[in-house]
C-alpha cells in the first residue's frame, strides 16, 4: 500500500515527501528535489510490527507493517550500485 513518507537528504539535509510503497524486501532509491543528488533508503534496520485492523462486526485482520520513523534517513548510494554504504 502506498503512503506519503518524509525523507531527509543525506547531502543537503532538507526534508521532502514522496508517495511510495515501502516493504522490507526492497531498497528505495530517490532523488532529492532540492539538490538533485540520488539517495538510498534501506528499510532493513526497522523491524515489522503487528497491526490489527478491525472491520464491521467482529472481523479482525492482523498485518505486519514496518515500524518506520517519521523522517526516513537516506544515504549516499554505493559506488557498486547496490544501494548499500555511504555516509548517512
C-alpha positions in Angstrom: 0.0 0.0 0.0 1.4 3.4 -1.0 1.7 6.1 1.7 3.3 9.6 1.8 6.7 9.4 3.5 9.1 12.1 4.6 12.8 11.6 3.6 15.8 13.6 4.7 18.5 14.1 2.1 22.0 12.8 3.0 23.6 15.6 1.1 21.7 18.9 1.8 19.8 17.7 4.9 16.5 19.1 3.6 13.3 17.0 4.0 10.8 16.2 1.3 7.8 13.9 0.9 7.1 11.2 -1.7 4.2 8.9 -2.2 5.8 5.4 -2.1 5.2 1.8 -1.1 7.9 0.6 1.2 8.4 -3.1 2.0 11.1 -5.0 3.9 12.3 -6.6 0.7 13.3 -3.5 -1.2 15.8 -0.6 -1.0 14.3 2.7 -2.1 16.3 4.9 -4.5 15.1 8.5 -4.7 16.4 11.8 -6.0 16.4 14.9 -3.7 14.2 17.6 -5.3 16.4 20.3 -3.8 20.0 19.3 -4.6 19.3 16.6 -7.2 21.5 14.0 -5.5 20.5 10.4 -5.7 19.7 8.9 -2.2 19.1 5.5 -0.8 16.7 4.5 2.0 17.2 0.9 3.4 14.2 -0.3 5.5 16.1 -3.4 6.8 17.1 -1.9 10.2 13.4 -1.2 11.0 11.6 -4.3 12.5 8.0 -5.0 11.5 5.2 -4.5 14.0 1.9 -6.3 14.1 -1.2 -4.1 13.4 -4.8 -5.3 14.0 -7.4 -4.0 11.5 -10.9 -4.1 12.7 -13.8 -4.3 10.3 -17.5 -4.4 10.6 -18.9 -6.6 13.3 -16.4 -8.9 14.9 -14.0 -9.2 11.9 -10.3 -8.6 12.6 -7.3 -8.9 10.4 -3.7 -8.9 11.6 -1.0 -7.5 9.3 2.7 -6.7 9.6 3.8 -3.1 9.0 7.3 -1.7 9.2 7.9 0.4 12.3 9.5 3.4 10.5 10.5 6.8 12.0 8.6 10.0 11.0 11.5 11.2 8.9 13.3 8.5 6.9 17.1 9.0 6.7 18.9 8.4 3.4 22.5 7.8 2.5 24.8 8.1 -0.5 24.4 5.2 -2.9 27.1 2.6 -3.1 29.6 3.0 -6.0 28.7 -0.6 -6.8 25.1 0.4 -7.4 23.7 -2.0 -4.8 22.3 0.7 -2.6 24.4 0.0 0.5 27.1 2.0 2.2 27.9 5.7 2.1 27.5 8.4 4.7 24.2 8.9 6.4 
